[in-house]
Amino acid sequence: MKQGSRLLTLALAAGALVWCAAAAAKADDITFQNAAISTISDPNDALRFARDRIVAHDLPGAVLALQRYIINHPDEGAVEGFLGDLYVSNGDLHDAELLYRQMLDEYPLDRDLHTRLGKVYAIENNVDEAIAQLQESLPNVESTYYLVQLHQRKGDLATFREQMWRNAQEHPGDVNAQLDAAQLFGALYLPRDAALEFQRALAIDPNSLEALDGLGLAQTAERANSSAEQTLAHCLVLDSSNYGCLDALGLLEIQEHNYDQAQAALDRAYRLAPEEPEALLSMGRLDDARGAWQAAVADYERALYVWPYGADAYVNIAFDDEEHGLAVQAQQEAQKGLSLAPADARLHYMLGYLYRKEGRRDLAVAQFLAAEESLDPQIVQFAKESVEELQQP
């Protein structure tokens, strides 16, 4: 059992490089002079107000505030886009899709809008539409990650990988082509190749914040901590409020056991964008590293509140539950995660591990076989070993 637990820890700790519990407040806590008209007149104030509602665990209130603002300010693209993001977080995928499509009619070349709409289609498992939108958004680091997952689901990942790699080779002076290739390798669990591509991007543009963020994460994954520290320090000199580099710095400090410094970096990142899950996930990892597993679970649940579609939080909650003897809850969490992220190999591996502990051999084998489809070589190795052991007489 100790060996199984060790393998489970290693398998679930591994993750692709991706660059990028309070009581809910009631919507009627928001005070406006008129139910149909917002008293806020500045877009930055509207966004700040919405973020305050998110911190208060009140997504519906944030949505309502932005809807009211847009009644009087229908042409504020930044506020409209943020409202669409909150629709997605709140599970209103249809409203998000309609809003993004309306905005694309007006701004057809907006890459971020194509990314947003592509993510909605990906959540809905509309693979072809998702790929079409995300392809329109390139160059875009986040879109590349989603495209890897979608092309794997479609069965033509090798072709997509070759196209992206060839594009980077044929355009050595194009920083975006190198960034796309770097993210491709990150999503394929190849941190050394990702780091080399990010360095090529930085040779073209030494001040690329995306490249610095990604390189810092890749170096952290390789445990090249000194290099990662220099990379992320440079990023934060260029932009002291860069969310990605602050989150990456927090992860690096956790790896170096500098927990107070990690907390400071992650707190800053969270205050900048409470609607994003990454800093909350990293806070959970920090609490886990400190041995405060219940606080970690609360952080993961907060991450799920703003982004219920990512597997990381479900994986980490299930692992913490299992490690502390809550096997039933762990199984429920893994199953819930798979209902929203059905292709995540870590969740399949976790569920297989839990079934194996219960003696449900056939169910465990089925889950381990599903986990063998992972892009992470560690997960594949552990899953294959588990299947072989279960199939022995």
Salt bridges, closest charged atoms under 4 A:
ASP45 OD1 - ARG48 NH1 2.59
ASP58 OD2 - ARG53 NH2 3.02
ASP85 OD2 - ARG116 NH2 3.02
ASP128 OD1 - LYS154 NZ 3.00
GLU142 OE2 - LYS119 NZ 2.89
ASP156 OD1 - HIS151 ND1 2.77
GLU162 OE2 - ARG166 NH2 3.65
GLU197 OE2 - ARG200 NH1 2.44
GLU222 OE2 - ARG192 NE 2.51
ASP260 OD1 - ARG290 NH2 3.27
GLU275 OE1 - ARG51 NE 2.99
ASP299 OD1 - ARG302 NH1 3.06
ASP312 OD2 - ARG285 NH2 3.77
ASP312 OD1 - ARG346 NH2 2.67
GLU322 OE2 - LYS357 NZ 2.71
ASP344 OD1 - ARG346 NH2 2.99
GLU358 OE1 - ARG360 NH1 2.88
GLU389 OE1 - ARG356 NH2 2.73
